[in-house]
Amino acid sequence: MDLSSINWLLLPASLKAAAIQLFRGMLLFLLLAVDVLTNYRIRVKQGAVT
């Protein structure tokens, strides 16, 4: 067990819940961004001015 795991075990429960909720929010945002970018491909043409 490394030092970061030990520090994680010593955190209060509310802070652990907040960290997990933050991670889940970032994961949701990433999945939504990937979904949008795969449905609406943004193509950049060389030399085109937008």
C-alpha positions in Angstrom: 0.0 0.0 0.0 1.5 3.3 -1.0 1.4 6.6 0.8 -1.4 8.1 -1.3 -3.7 5.2 -0.4 -3.0 5.7 3.3 -3.8 9.4 2.9 -7.1 8.5 1.1 -8.1 6.3 4.0 -7.6 9.1 6.5 -9.8 11.7 4.7 -13.2 12.5 6.2 -16.2 10.8 4.6 -17.7 14.0 3.4 -14.4 14.9 1.5 -14.3 11.4 0.0 -17.9 11.8 -1.2 -17.1 15.2 -2.7 -14.1 13.8 -4.5 -16.1 10.9 -5.9 -18.9 13.3 -7.0 -16.3 15.6 -8.7 -14.8 12.6 -10.6 -18.3 11.4 -11.7 -19.1 15.0 -12.9 -15.9 15.1 -14.9 -16.6 11.7 -16.4 -20.1 12.7 -17.4 -18.8 15.9 -19.0 -16.2 13.9 -20.9 -18.7 11.4 -22.2 -21.1 14.2 -23.3 -18.2 16.0 -25.1 -17.2 12.8 -26.9 -20.8 12.1 -27.9 -21.2 15.6 -29.3 -17.9 15.5 -31.1 -18.7 12.1 -32.7 -22.1 13.2 -33.9 -21.1 16.6 -35.2 -17.7 16.3 -36.7 -15.8 19.6 -36.9 -13.7 19.6 -40.0 -10.9 22.2 -40.4 -9.9 22.8 -44.0 -6.4 24.2 -44.5 -6.4 27.7 -45.7 -10.2 28.3 -45.0 -11.2 31.4 -43.0 -14.1 31.0 -40.7 
